[in-house]
Amino acid sequence: MRILLLGNTGQVGWELNRTLLTLGELVALDYPQINMADPTNIRDTVQELKPQVIVNATAYTNVDKAEEEPELAEAINGVGPGILAEEARKIGAALIHYSTDYVFDGTKGQPYTEEDIPNPINQYGLTKLHGEQAVQAVSGAFIIFRTSWVYSMRRPCFVTKVLEWAKTQQVLRIVDDQISSPTWARMLAEATAQILAQGWLDPCQYIAEKSGIYHLAGRGFCSRYEWAEAILEQDTERQKAKKLIPVKSHEFSTLAERPCFTALEVKKIESGFGIVCQNWKKQLSFLFMDRENINK
């Protein structure tokens, strides 16, 4: 299997770079080798390498800055994935693309399914929705994985921020009115590799038969406050923090509005591919076990 991985230095991309190596020939690129804001560069790259599978882990992920740079966010998140889908169809390749819980407005009050209608409330979510729609419009062999609250120890994220805050602050103020499903980047990568392995003999045909949107995230949900509690419970390093205080989102000034409740229901992917989405707390414990092994 010839795989083209785009965005191999990001949280998910770094893990994908490891898991996809076992499936065959892997070419992994990131900016500036691949510029998702440059349609010509995208087309030339795909046509030159002619992979059987394209895994797109690139994204414009700065939620607040997307409010100031909507054109760039749209080019990377909205237009680029559609171009990848077009080129993949031309060469008979399958496309794996990652999207976000932020395509929803957070007002449902219970976990979102793939059948729920998106209604993003910020530019980041809007551009990611446009990317989903662009891929679907091509009608090629594709899978879109919607995920949420992705974390790892290798790039700045909520987990690393909480650990840093805990080293320097005695009191941490964490919002308790934003709720979703924390997801370990390694789980995303391993699930992706497992699914591709199922279609190893003819990945394009296999993905064509399974084409669609699937929610892939940690099972269950929590608030950011509850997540921070769990992070500090797992952390065995010295902490200065002695107290967590729950606060509301409006007490923090941000350029982009955040949806309140965007937990994702994962039954479809579990039944469709036999994937087990472990509980978000269990995934978090695995992250810290992995860190301890690395530090030994």
JOSUL-V28540 format. One record per helix or strand. SS is the DSSP state (alpha for helix, beta for strand). FROM is the first residue (numbers start at 1). LEN is the number of residues. If there is no record, write none. Layout:
SS,FROM,LEN ; SS,FROM,LEN
//
This chain:
beta,2,5 ; alpha,11,13 ; beta,25,5 ; alpha,39,11 ; beta,53,4 ; alpha,65,3 ; alpha,70,22 ; beta,94,7 ; alpha,101,3 ; beta,112,1 ; alpha,123,16 ; beta,142,6 ; beta,150,2 ; alpha,158,11 ; beta,171,5 ; beta,179,2 ; beta,183,2 ; alpha,185,14 ; alpha,200,11 ; beta,212,4 ; beta,219,1 ; beta,222,2 ; alpha,224,11 ; beta,243,5 ; alpha,249,3 ; beta,261,1 ; beta,264,1 ; alpha,267,7 ; beta,279,1 ; alpha,280,16
//
